């Protein structure tokens, strides 16, 4: 595993941006309009992402889910399939450069397993 990032849905993404930058002092590392990723100034692997709340697009209509970046994403998908882990979003190459799928942990938490697609 390369990193684990908590993800929060926001009903006011601009207010969230102000909170994480102005109050917590994090740097805005990515702003795609619908997702913001903030990083710690002291430790860039300490991150949090905030998604614009779109109930019809969220994996389970919860307030928080986890993203775990891995290498060998196809291996992880095969492993989840073999172990009968509930897959709630099939393995997909996304237009923003990640290959990912969503699973449920035993507590009902959605986990977004992803790998960045290497561009040649």
C-alpha positions in Angstrom: 0.0 0.0 0.0 1.3 3.4 -0.9 -1.1 5.6 1.1 -4.5 5.7 2.8 -6.6 8.9 2.4 -9.9 9.6 4.2 -12.5 11.2 2.0 -15.3 13.5 3.2 -18.4 14.7 1.3 -19.1 18.4 1.5 -22.3 20.3 1.0 -20.2 23.5 0.7 -16.9 22.8 -1.0 -15.7 26.4 -0.8 -16.3 26.5 3.0 -14.4 23.2 3.3 -11.5 24.7 1.3 -11.3 27.6 3.6 -11.4 25.3 6.7 -8.6 23.0 5.6 -6.4 25.8 4.2 -7.0 28.7 6.6 -7.7 26.8 9.9 -5.7 23.6 9.5 -2.9 25.2 7.4 -2.9 22.4 4.8 -1.9 23.1 1.2 -4.4 22.5 -1.6 -2.6 20.0 -3.8 -5.5 19.3 -6.2 -8.6 21.1 -7.2 -10.8 19.5 -9.9 -13.9 21.4 -8.8 -15.7 18.2 -7.6 -12.7 17.0 -5.5 -10.2 18.8 -3.4 -7.1 17.1 -2.0 -5.2 18.8 0.9 -1.7 17.8 2.1 0.1 18.5 5.3 2.9 21.0 4.9 5.1 18.9 7.2 4.3 15.5 5.7 2.9 15.3 2.2 1.7 11.8 2.7 -0.8 13.0 5.3 -3.7 13.9 3.1 -7.5 14.3 3.1 -9.8 14.7 0.1 -13.1 16.5 0.1 -15.7 15.6 -2.5 -18.7 17.8 -3.6 -21.7 16.0 -2.2 -23.6 14.5 -5.0 -25.8 11.9 -3.4 -26.5 10.1 -6.7 -22.7 9.6 -7.3 -21.5 8.7 -3.8 -20.7 5.0 -3.2 -23.0 4.6 -0.3 -24.5 8.0 0.6 -22.2 8.1 3.7 -20.3 11.1 4.9 -16.9 9.4 4.8 -15.1 6.7 2.9 -11.5 5.6 2.4 -9.2 5.6 -0.6 -6.3 3.2 -0.5 -3.6 3.5 -3.2 -2.0 0.2 -4.1 0.3 -1.2 -6.7 -0.9 -4.1 -8.7 -4.6 -3.1 -8.7 -5.7 -6.0 -10.9 -4.2 -8.4 -8.3 -6.2 -6.7 -5.6 -9.4 -7.0 -7.7 -8.7 -10.7 -8.3 -8.1 -11.2 -4.6 -11.3 -9.5 -3.7 -13.2 -11.7 -6.2 -11.6 -14.9 -4.9 -12.4 -14.0 -1.3 -16.0 -13.0 -2.0 -15.5 -9.5 -0.8 -18.5 -7.3 -1.8 -17.5 -5.3 -4.8 -19.8 -2.2 -5.1 -18.1 -0.6 -8.1 -16.4 -2.7 -10.7 -12.8 -2.2 -11.7 -12.7 0.8 -14.0 -10.2 3.0 -15.8 -11.3 6.6 -14.9 -10.7 9.6 -17.2 -8.6 11.4 -14.6 -5.9 8.7 -14.7 -6.7 6.1 -12.1 -7.8 2.5 -12.2 -10.0 1.6 -9.3 -12.8 -0.4 -7.7 -14.9 -0.1 -4.5 -15.4 -2.8 -1.9 -17.2 -2.9 1.4 -15.3 -3.9 4.6 -17.1 -6.1 7.2 -18.4 -2.9 8.9 -20.1 -1.6 5.8 -17.4 1.1 5.1 -16.7 1.7 1.4 -13.1 1.4 0.4 -11.9 2.8 -2.9 -8.9 0.8 -4.0 -6.9 2.6 -6.7 -3.7 2.8 -8.7 -2.6 5.6 -10.9 -2.4 4.6 -14.6 1.0 5.0 -16.0 1.0 7.1 -19.1 3.5 6.1 -21.8 
